[in-house]
């Protein structure tokens, strides 16, 4: 029997642009650690598959009010990992403004903390304001960012695999330094990165985190078909959604065959009431709070 998969996109105040102005808005929004942990525990009790946290590496006059101020998401999920037992923890990490060795190590740590519940939402960070915070003035174009991400993910997988089959107890029992072959250096030389390896953290419970992707461009879909196990998406109507799903699944089959399952998860933004009228009134109440 197939089971619906449910993920929760964590926000401080809410996805609506005026959520923070609502009289019942959560105090301190995304900076309220106690309420974040409470939400995670509620989701776990409700049998959600995962909690998803986005990230932003810049602040400007168009930033969504929910993201004016927020915790760094990987450290946040490290705390949530210790407060939950079964909930998946998917965290956004940028390939444009990180290094493969450090990010691979961080996600491996999260997988250890959570006993195999970590997921990486792979993003390429296409907004120029972000580049201004990392010694740049403009971002690389979309295709180049995905070429870089391709290399980044391949290196990460190699680093995670460098400890595959290594018996850590044996290493310590031997009483010396590790050999040159175990764990094994990856000696990667590419267009964007040079990484010797191996990773300095042993294999995590999953081996490597669940790989998630949200790009719907042609290049993004191609990237997802190679690497992603879960794809977040949002289309304008049902026909666009069906076309996207068929296109992605065809690409996956060409690269992996039928054995590789890819989960496509469209986003919804619900307004809930006992009746349709009550739900529409909730929506209109927020709409009325928008500052023109």
N, C-alpha and C positions, 0 to 999 in steps of 0.2 A: 504494500500500500504506500502510495506516495504521500509525503507529508509537506505541508507548506513551510517554507523557511522564513523566519521573521528576524529582522534586524532593527535596531533602534538607533537613530541618528541623534546623538546627544547634543543638546544645545543648552545654553544657560537660561535664557529667557524664552526662546522659541524661535521657529523659523520665520514667522511673520515679522516684517520690518518694524512693526509697532508693538511687538510683544512686550518689550521692556517698559512701555508706558501703561500697560494694563494694571488696574488696581490690585489684581490678584497675582501679579508677576512675582516670581521667586526672588527673594531678597538676595542681592549681590550676584544673581545669575550664575554665570559659569565659574565664578570665584567662590562659590559656596560648596566646599568640599564635603561637608556633612550631607547635604542634599544630593550631591552627585553619587555618593556611596549608597544612600537610600534608594535612589533611582535604580542603580545597578542591582541591588538586592531584590527590588520589586520586579525587575525584568527577569531575573533568574527564577523567581517564584512563578512568574507567568509563563515560563518555558520558552522565552525568546532564545534564539540561537546565538545572537551576539549583540554587543554594544559597539557602536562605531563612533569614532572621534575624528573630526576633521582638524585642519591646522591652517594657520595663516602666519606668514613671515613678514608682514608689513602692516602698516596702519596709514590710511589716508582719509580724505573727506568723503569717500564713497564706501568705506568699510561698513558692513552690516552692523547695526548696534549690538547684536549678540556677540560680536567678536572684537569690540573695543578693547577689552581686557579679558584674558583667558589663561588658564594653566597651560604649560608645555605638556602636550598630550601623552608622550611616552612615559614621563615620570608620573603623570596622573594615573595612567592605566597600571603602572607598577604597584600603586597603592590599592587600586580597585582589585587587582589580582589577588591580593592577600585578604580581601573582604568577601570574595566570592569563591565558588567551587566549580561551577559548570559553565558559566557564561563565557562565550567567546569574546575576545577583546581585540578589535580591529583598529589600528592606529595609522594615521596618515604620516608618511615620510617622503620627503622630496629627494629625487635623484639629481636635481639641478643644483641644490645647495647643501649637499652632504657628501661624505666620502664613503665608498663602499665598505672599507674595513670597519669604520666606526659604527655605521648604521647596521651592518650585519651583526656586529657584536652586541649592540643594544637590543635588537630584536631577538637574538638568541637568549639574552638575559631575560627578556620579558617572557619568552616561552618557558624558561626554567622557573621563573617566579610563579607562573600561572599553571604549571604542570601540563603544558601542551595546549594552551588556549589562545596563543598570540596570532594575530593576522596583520599583514602589512598592506595598507592601501597605497599603491605606488602612484605618485604624482610627479609631474615634470615642471610644475610651477611656471606658468606662462605670463605672469603679470610683471610689467616692468618695474613697478614700485618695489617688488621683492629684490630684484637685481641691485637696486640702489642701496640695499642693506648688506650686500655681499660684494663690495668692491666693483660693482658694475654699473652701467648706466641704462642699458637695455638688455632684455633677455635674448637668448638664441631663438631662432625661428622654430616653429612647431616640429618640423621634420628632424632638425638637428637635435632638438631636445629628446626626441624619441630614440634617435640613434645613440645618444649618450645613455639614456635609460636602459636600452638594450644591453649595452656593455656593463652598466652598473648592476643589473639584475644577474647577468651571467657570472660576474665576479662574485657576487653575494652567494649564489648557489654553490660555486666552487669552494668558497671559504667555509660554508656550512658543511660541505661534503668532506672537507679536509680532515675531519675527526671521525668520519664514518668507520665503524669497525674497530676503533681504538679502545683498548681496555685501560681505563685510567687507573684502576687499582694496580694493574700490572706495571704501569709506568712508575708509580710511587714505590711499589714493592722492590723494583729493580735497584732503587737507591742511587740513581745517577740522573744525568740529564736525558731528555728525550733524544731519540735518534733522528737522523736527517730524513727518515722516511715515514716516521710515525709520531705525530700527525704530519701529513705531507704538504710541503710548500706548493703553492699553485703557480708561482712564477708567471703571472699574467702580464703581458705587454700588449696594449691596444692603442687605439686612436686617441682615447680620452684619459685612460688610466694605466698606471703601472703599479701592480700589487704583488708583493712576494708571497705573503702568507707564511704559515697557516694562521687560522684564527686562534686567538689565545683564550678560547672558552670551549669546553667540550660540547659534543653534540647535544642538542636540546631534545626534549621528549618527542616533538614532531619531526625532528631533523632540520626543518626550516619552517617558518611561519606560513600560514595560509596566505596565498598571494591574491590580492584584490586590485581591481582597476576600474576606473570610472570614465575614461576618455571615449567619446563617441565619434571623433573624427575618423577619417579613413586610416590615418597613421595610428591613431589610438586603438581602433578596432583590430588592426593587424597585430599590434603589440599584445593586446589582450588575448588574441587567439593563440599566441605562442606561450604566454606565461600565466595568465590569470586562471584562477579556480572559481572566483566570484567576480561578476561584473555589475556595478551599479549603473543605472541608466535612467533617463527621463526623456520621453518623446512627447510630441504635441498631441497625438491622437493614437488610437488603437492600431490603425493601419501602419503608421510609422513604426510603432513598437514591434509589430509582427515582422515587418521588413528588416528591422535592425536585428531581431533575434535570429531570423533565417540566415541573414548574411554572416553573422558572427558564428553560428553553429556550423555553417558550411566551411568557413575558414578553419575552425577548430578541427573538423573532420579531415580536411586536406592535410593538416600538419600532424595530427595525432591519431587519426582513426576514430572509430566509434567509442573506444574504451575510455577516452578522456572526457569526463563530465565537466561541463561548465555551468555554473548556476547564474542565471540572469535575474537580477533583483531590481525591478522598477521602483522608484521612490513615490510615495504618496504623502500627502500633507492633509491629514484628516481634521475636520471640525465635527465634534461629536455632540449629539443631543438625543433626547428621548424620541423626538420627531424630527422630520426634515426641517420643519419651520424653526424648531429650537436650534438646530445645528446652523441653519442659515443666519439666525439672529446672532449666534456666537461669532460667525465670520464677519458680519456687518459691524459688530461692536469693535472688533480690531481694525477694520477698514476705516472706521470713523476716527480712530486714534492716529492715523497717518498724518504727519506734518507735510503739507504740500510742498 
